Amino acid sequence: MRLILVNPRGFCAGVRMAVDVVDQVLDLLPGETIHVFHEIVHNRHVVGRFRDRGVRFVEDLDEVARGGIVVFSAHGVSPAVRERARERGLFTIDATCPLVTKVHSECVRYARQGYQILLIGHRDHQEVIGTMGEAPEAVRVVESVEDVARLEVRDPGRLVYLMQTTLSTDDAGAIVEALRARFPEIHSPPSDDICYATTNRQRAVREVAPECDCVLVVGSRNSSNSVRLTEIAANAGTRARLIDDAADLDFGWFGGDEAVLVTAGASAPEDLVAGVCRALLGRFGGTLETRELVDESVEFNLPVTLKRMMRERGREPMKVRVEAPRVGGAEYGE
């Protein structure tokens, strides 16, 4: 078997920052009960590992005792959630990805200017729910090209679209094209809302998948960007499987001499990728190679409240940096 590991893959800067926030809080406050509002990121292994360390994940802030500690997940929350946290006197640490915060800010700004906002995304996704909460009276969610034909707008001249950051660039592009055809005066955000990591991971799969027999995407089923990677592979004509880890592998999928592209969604830890490689090479033998398509080195600052907490305890905060995973050795089955 020929395994091709494509870079970039796995943790993006926003996920790394959110995971690091919870790690730091656990380290700074031993013995305290740490709550996270929603899953910190959409990966069952990341969530499970934190749960094993005592973190409580909640869907309702009323589950947190008054004055308790709560971390907001990477997907962002609405102003109503922040207000509820204040009412209950909770100590909050905001691990929202800065690129999601950017979309929130755009939503607020356009709503104040009197625009009707068409938010391209999945209405049940936590990121979209949080963004809608910034200006619920001004936002309409658009999930598909078919939705565009059914839209009723107040004023075609005061219309703007925004996007969920983890969409498929193919699907989003088709929806934008339909919006522009129906509403030629529609405004676009000042810069692309789909995040750099989503775009880069999709580009990598789009370019390499056509030379492979199969694509394996390591990621959880509630991870929007992971699901999109499987769709991108399918659009390129290559069969794709979304797996949480090596335990999800079915060796019956393979003859043993395929070229298999292995990648990971932006919230999937690299040790899960290594486990998949070990399992395949252990069963079929073969080679492992890496394709570097984009040099991705992005840094995000830790939340202000966490940095203040760290300094109070004599620790100097650092930016959260994400670099390409390094491959080789027994960890990957070589």
KEKOLKOL-694660 format. One line per 5 residues: number of its first residue (from 1); their letters; for each residue x, y, z of C-alpha. Coordinates in Angstrom, 2 decimals, always signed. Layout:
// KEKOLKOL-694660
NUM = a = X/Y/Z | ...
This chain:
// KEKOLKOL-694660
1 = mrlil = +0.00/+0.00/+0.00 | +1.13/+3.54/-0.75 | +0.06/+6.00/+1.96 | +0.19/+9.69/+1.15 | -0.05/+12.06/+4.11
6 = vnprg = -1.00/+15.49/+2.91 | -0.08/+18.77/+4.62 | -1.79/+20.83/+5.81 | -4.02/+18.57/+7.88 | -5.23/+18.29/+11.46
11 = fcagv = -5.26/+21.02/+14.09 | -5.64/+24.59/+12.90 | -4.59/+27.58/+14.98 | -8.13/+28.16/+16.28 | -8.49/+24.57/+17.50
16 = rmavd = -5.00/+24.55/+18.97 | -5.79/+27.79/+20.84 | -9.09/+26.43/+22.20 | -7.53/+23.15/+23.32 | -4.60/+25.02/+24.87
21 = vvdqv = -7.03/+27.26/+26.79 | -8.63/+24.28/+28.52 | -5.22/+22.69/+29.15 | -3.94/+25.89/+30.75 | -7.03/+26.39/+32.92
26 = ldllp = -6.83/+22.82/+34.19 | -3.16/+23.38/+35.03 | -3.75/+26.75/+36.70 | -6.75/+25.70/+38.78 | -6.14/+22.16/+40.06
31 = getih = -9.12/+20.84/+41.97 | -11.56/+23.36/+40.45 | -14.47/+22.17/+38.34 | -13.97/+23.52/+34.82 | -17.01/+23.74/+32.57
36 = vfhei = -17.02/+24.13/+28.78 | -20.11/+25.46/+27.00 | -20.68/+22.99/+24.13 | -17.89/+20.72/+22.95 | -14.64/+22.70/+22.95
41 = vhnrh = -14.05/+21.48/+19.37 | -15.94/+18.91/+17.32 | -13.84/+15.83/+17.97 | -14.94/+13.05/+20.28 | -11.40/+12.11/+21.26
46 = vvgrf = -10.48/+15.65/+22.29 | -13.71/+15.97/+24.27 | -13.33/+12.51/+25.81 | -9.77/+13.18/+26.93 | -10.81/+16.39/+28.66
51 = rdrgv = -13.81/+14.66/+30.22 | -11.42/+12.06/+31.63 | -9.52/+14.93/+33.27 | -12.65/+16.19/+35.00 | -13.93/+18.80/+32.55
56 = rfved = -17.72/+19.08/+32.42 | -19.31/+19.90/+29.07 | -22.68/+21.66/+29.35 | -25.35/+22.81/+26.92 | -27.08/+25.10/+29.43
61 = ldeva = -25.33/+27.62/+31.67 | -27.85/+26.86/+34.41 | -25.90/+23.61/+34.84 | -22.95/+25.69/+36.11 | -23.04/+26.70/+39.77
66 = rggiv = -23.19/+30.47/+40.39 | -19.70/+31.93/+40.32 | -18.34/+28.89/+38.49 | -15.77/+28.78/+35.69 | -16.87/+28.28/+32.09
71 = vfsah = -14.94/+28.25/+28.82 | -16.78/+29.22/+25.64 | -16.00/+26.80/+22.82 | -14.12/+27.58/+19.59 | -17.41/+27.93/+17.69
76 = gvspa = -18.49/+31.13/+19.47 | -21.63/+32.05/+21.36 | -24.40/+34.59/+21.03 | -24.70/+37.79/+23.10 | -27.63/+36.18/+24.93
81 = vrera = -25.30/+33.44/+26.22 | -22.76/+36.01/+27.39 | -25.50/+37.95/+29.16 | -26.75/+34.80/+30.88 | -23.22/+34.10/+32.09
86 = rergl = -23.03/+37.63/+33.58 | -26.40/+37.18/+35.28 | -25.12/+34.03/+36.98 | -21.82/+35.64/+37.95 | -19.78/+33.11/+36.02
91 = ftida = -16.07/+33.56/+35.38 | -15.84/+33.17/+31.61 | -12.88/+32.47/+29.34 | -13.61/+32.95/+25.67 | -11.92/+30.36/+23.42
96 = tcplv = -13.81/+31.47/+20.29 | -11.66/+31.18/+17.18 | -10.65/+34.72/+16.10 | -11.82/+33.95/+12.57 | -15.30/+33.19/+13.91
101 = tkvhs = -15.17/+36.41/+15.94 | -14.45/+38.23/+12.66 | -17.74/+36.96/+11.19 | -19.60/+38.01/+14.37 | -18.14/+41.51/+14.04
106 = ecvry = -19.15/+41.72/+10.39 | -22.68/+40.67/+11.31 | -22.95/+43.39/+13.96 | -21.53/+46.07/+11.68 | -23.76/+45.30/+8.70
111 = arqgy = -26.87/+45.03/+10.89 | -26.15/+48.47/+12.36 | -25.87/+49.85/+8.82 | -29.32/+48.55/+7.98 | -28.32/+45.59/+5.82
116 = qilli = -30.22/+42.35/+5.63 | -27.67/+39.56/+6.15 | -27.76/+36.25/+4.30 | -25.66/+33.85/+6.37 | -24.47/+30.93/+4.24
121 = ghrdh = -24.12/+27.89/+6.47 | -25.82/+25.06/+8.35 | -28.54/+26.47/+10.59 | -28.06/+23.86/+13.34 | -24.29/+24.36/+13.58
126 = qevig = -23.17/+26.09/+16.78 | -21.13/+28.63/+14.86 | -24.15/+29.71/+12.82 | -26.38/+29.82/+15.92 | -23.86/+32.09/+17.64
131 = tmgea = -23.50/+34.40/+14.65 | -27.26/+34.66/+14.17 | -27.57/+35.71/+17.79 | -25.67/+38.92/+17.07 | -28.58/+40.30/+15.00
136 = peavr = -31.44/+37.78/+14.81 | -33.84/+40.27/+13.25 | -31.46/+40.93/+10.34 | -30.11/+37.44/+9.56 | -31.50/+34.78/+7.23
141 = vvesv = -29.68/+31.44/+6.94 | -29.06/+30.11/+3.42 | -28.13/+26.42/+3.35 | -28.32/+25.59/-0.36 | -28.71/+26.91/-3.88
146 = edvar = -32.36/+25.88/-3.67 | -32.85/+28.23/-0.69 | -31.82/+31.19/-2.83 | -34.89/+30.90/-5.08 | -37.17/+31.04/-2.03
151 = levrd = -35.63/+34.11/-0.44 | -37.72/+37.20/+0.21 | -35.65/+40.30/+0.92 | -36.56/+43.79/+2.10 | -34.27/+45.76/-0.20
156 = pgrlv = -31.96/+44.14/-2.80 | -29.72/+47.20/-2.55 | -29.08/+46.65/+1.18 | -28.12/+43.01/+1.12 | -24.89/+41.27/+2.18
161 = ylmqt = -23.80/+37.66/+2.52 | -21.58/+36.18/+5.22 | -20.38/+32.58/+5.65 | -19.82/+29.88/+8.22 | -16.04/+29.48/+8.39
166 = tlstd = -15.97/+25.69/+7.83 | -17.98/+25.38/+4.63 | -16.97/+23.56/+1.48 | -15.53/+26.18/-0.85 | -17.23/+24.37/-3.75
171 = dagai = -20.69/+24.49/-2.14 | -20.27/+28.03/-0.87 | -19.13/+29.20/-4.29 | -22.24/+27.75/-5.93 | -24.51/+29.50/-3.41
176 = vealr = -22.71/+32.84/-3.87 | -23.05/+32.48/-7.64 | -26.80/+31.90/-7.25 | -27.12/+34.90/-4.91 | -25.27/+37.17/-7.34
181 = arfpe = -27.45/+35.99/-10.21 | -30.65/+36.77/-8.30 | -29.42/+39.85/-6.40 | -26.76/+41.59/-8.55 | -26.30/+44.37/-5.99
186 = ihspp = -25.52/+42.04/-3.09 | -22.44/+42.98/-1.05 | -19.71/+40.53/-0.03 | -17.65/+40.53/+3.19 | -14.43/+42.56/+3.00
191 = sddic = -12.39/+39.33/+3.12 | -13.22/+35.66/+2.71 | -15.14/+34.23/+5.68 | -14.17/+30.59/+5.04 | -11.10/+30.20/+7.21
196 = yattn = -7.58/+29.67/+5.88 | -7.34/+26.19/+7.43 | -10.57/+24.97/+5.86 | -9.52/+26.35/+2.48 | -6.02/+24.88/+2.66
201 = rqrav = -7.16/+21.41/+3.74 | -9.78/+21.31/+1.01 | -7.27/+22.47/-1.60 | -4.84/+19.72/-0.55 | -7.49/+17.01/-0.95
206 = revap = -8.74/+18.49/-4.21 | -5.23/+18.40/-5.71 | -4.03/+14.99/-4.51 | -7.22/+12.89/-4.38 | -7.45/+12.34/-8.17
211 = ecdcv = -4.22/+10.29/-8.16 | -5.43/+8.07/-5.29 | -7.78/+5.11/-5.03 | -9.19/+6.13/-1.65 | -9.19/+9.07/+0.74
216 = lvvgs = -9.35/+8.57/+4.50 | -10.39/+11.63/+6.50 | -9.69/+11.37/+10.22 | -12.34/+13.35/+12.08 | -15.63/+13.10/+13.93
221 = rnssn = -19.00/+13.05/+12.20 | -20.14/+16.28/+13.86 | -17.09/+18.10/+12.49 | -18.33/+20.20/+9.59 | -14.91/+20.71/+8.05
226 = svrlt = -14.12/+16.96/+8.24 | -17.37/+16.07/+6.48 | -16.60/+18.65/+3.81 | -13.22/+16.99/+3.12 | -14.96/+13.71/+2.27
231 = eiaan = -17.30/+15.60/-0.06 | -14.37/+17.32/-1.78 | -12.76/+13.91/-2.40 | -16.00/+12.52/-3.79 | -16.34/+15.55/-6.06
236 = agtra = -12.85/+14.74/-7.36 | -14.04/+11.23/-8.23 | -12.26/+9.38/-5.42 | -14.07/+7.26/-2.85 | -13.70/+8.66/+0.66
241 = rlidd = -14.30/+7.48/+4.21 | -14.68/+9.58/+7.36 | -13.23/+7.74/+10.36 | -12.73/+8.75/+13.98 | -9.65/+6.58/+14.44
246 = aadld = -8.02/+3.29/+13.43 | -10.81/+1.32/+15.12 | -13.19/+2.53/+12.40 | -11.06/+0.98/+9.63 | -12.54/-1.93/+7.71
251 = fgwfg = -9.69/-3.76/+5.97 | -12.26/-5.11/+3.55 | -12.29/-1.66/+1.95 | -8.83/-2.36/+0.53 | -7.10/-4.83/-1.76
256 = gdeav = -3.74/-3.94/-0.25 | -2.01/-2.29/-3.20 | -3.92/+1.01/-3.34 | -2.70/+4.57/-3.16 | -4.46/+5.99/-0.10
261 = lvtag = -4.55/+9.67/+0.79 | -4.74/+10.23/+4.56 | -5.77/+13.62/+5.92 | -7.50/+14.98/+9.01 | -10.10/+17.59/+9.85
266 = asape = -9.03/+20.73/+11.68 | -10.04/+19.35/+15.08 | -8.46/+15.87/+14.81 | -5.29/+15.15/+16.86 | -2.25/+13.91/+14.94
271 = dlvag = -1.85/+10.78/+17.10 | -5.10/+9.50/+15.56 | -3.61/+9.92/+12.07 | -0.49/+8.06/+13.18 | -2.67/+5.23/+14.50
276 = vcral = -4.43/+4.88/+11.15 | -1.08/+4.72/+9.33 | +0.27/+2.10/+11.74 | -2.83/-0.06/+11.27 | -2.71/+0.07/+7.47
281 = lgrfg = +1.03/-0.48/+7.12 | +0.91/-3.21/+9.74 | -1.76/-5.04/+7.75 | -0.68/-4.36/+4.16 | +2.92/-3.16/+4.32
286 = gtlet = +4.00/-0.43/+1.92 | +5.38/+3.07/+1.92 | +4.59/+6.38/+3.59 | +5.19/+9.74/+1.98 | +4.23/+13.33/+2.77
291 = relvd = +3.00/+15.98/+0.36 | +3.57/+19.56/+1.47 | +1.13/+21.82/-0.38 | +0.92/+24.85/+1.90 | +3.35/+26.11/+4.53
296 = esvef = +0.90/+26.90/+7.31 | +2.33/+28.75/+10.33 | -0.39/+30.79/+12.03 | -0.36/+32.28/+15.52 | -3.29/+33.32/+17.72
301 = nlpvt = -3.14/+35.05/+21.07 | -4.64/+33.42/+24.14 | -7.80/+35.08/+25.54 | -7.18/+38.18/+27.65 | -8.81/+36.70/+30.76
306 = lkrmm = -6.58/+33.64/+30.58 | -3.44/+35.70/+30.06 | -4.34/+37.80/+33.11 | -4.88/+34.64/+35.14 | -1.53/+33.25/+34.03
311 = rergr = +0.36/+36.42/+34.90 | -1.24/+36.48/+38.34 | +0.31/+33.04/+38.86 | +3.72/+34.02/+37.54 | +3.44/+32.49/+34.06
316 = epmkv = +4.14/+34.33/+30.85 | +1.51/+33.73/+28.14 | +2.70/+32.84/+24.65 | +1.03/+32.90/+21.27 | -0.41/+29.62/+20.09
321 = rveap = +1.48/+28.46/+17.01 | +0.53/+25.68/+14.63 | +3.11/+24.06/+12.39 | +2.91/+21.15/+9.95 | +2.94/+17.72/+11.64
326 = rvgga = +6.28/+15.92/+11.43 | +6.08/+12.41/+10.03 | +8.34/+9.42/+10.39 | +9.40/+6.53/+12.56 | +7.62/+3.83/+14.49
331 = eyge = +4.83/+6.17/+15.58 | +3.49/+6.02/+12.00 | +4.36/+2.37/+11.41 | +7.54/+2.83/+9.39
